[in-house]
Amino acid sequence: DGDKGDIHVEFPRMPSIPNYTVAFHSGASQKTGDGRWVFREVTAHRSAASVAIGRFFFVLSAGLPMTFLLHGIWWAFQLKSEKRALLAGLAQPSVQPLPRVFYPDPIAEWLVWTLTLCISGGWGSLMASFAIYDSFQSSVFVWLLFIMQGIGVVIALIVALYVRSSVVSVRIDADAISYAKGRGEPQWITARWSELKGAVVKSETYRGTTIECVELIFPDGKTRKIPSSVIDYPTLRNTMIELYARQHQSV
């Protein structure tokens, strides 16, 4: 139960069984040449209830990261179906007349939440697999796995909240553009096309994947980005560039 001390283990000879091999449920051990047993770690409990609790946390520490990993994989397929259903509800014809609202990815924050938990669960599962293969898991390692999963949940929550607050909605018409960030009721920032100081399409390529966005410079001098994750981004990008160019050419 956490106290330090010495434990002597003796395996007597059994008259009816002349030769037998001692096997341990968990914890690696080694038998020396003079017949003594050497243990890396032994956890002793004073009661049956303590033994049951210890075994429960031992199994939970290995099963929790594997549950995170499998649950994340399962939710990845569920989110794919959910996104299709939500996009079908938000679908608008590309030739729809203005004004028109372009909405953000409906599952953006849930996707990063699931991905972060999968990464945390994957590392924990790998470490737990090594412990299972080695037939040994120290009490320190048990708490390490719990701490790792806790940190993974906290990071996933922070990332999900950040993505939720940074998604972009855009409303455009022939005379002005409105920009809003975050879920919930949009807090629109509106500017006329003739008042915009710039509209530039930028892209970055990383390991063969190209990420594109449109940068708008509003009258207050601040640059606001419209990512390609916005629904029907190609139509939004082309319409914005066309309206911006038309207004500034006329000026």
ABEGO torsion letter per residue (X at the ends): XGBBEBBBBBBBBBAABABBBBBBABEBBBBBAAGBBBBABBBBBABAAAAAAAAAAAAAAAAAAAAAAAAAAAAAAAAAAAAAAAAAAABBBAABBOBBBBBBBAAAAAAAAAAAAAAAAAAAAAAAAAAAAAGBBBAAAAAAAAAAAAAAAAAAAAAAAAAAAABBBBBBBAABBBBBBEBEBBBBBBBBAAABAEBBBBBBBBGGBBBBBBBBBBAAGBBBBBBAABBGAAAAAAAAAAAAAAAAAAX
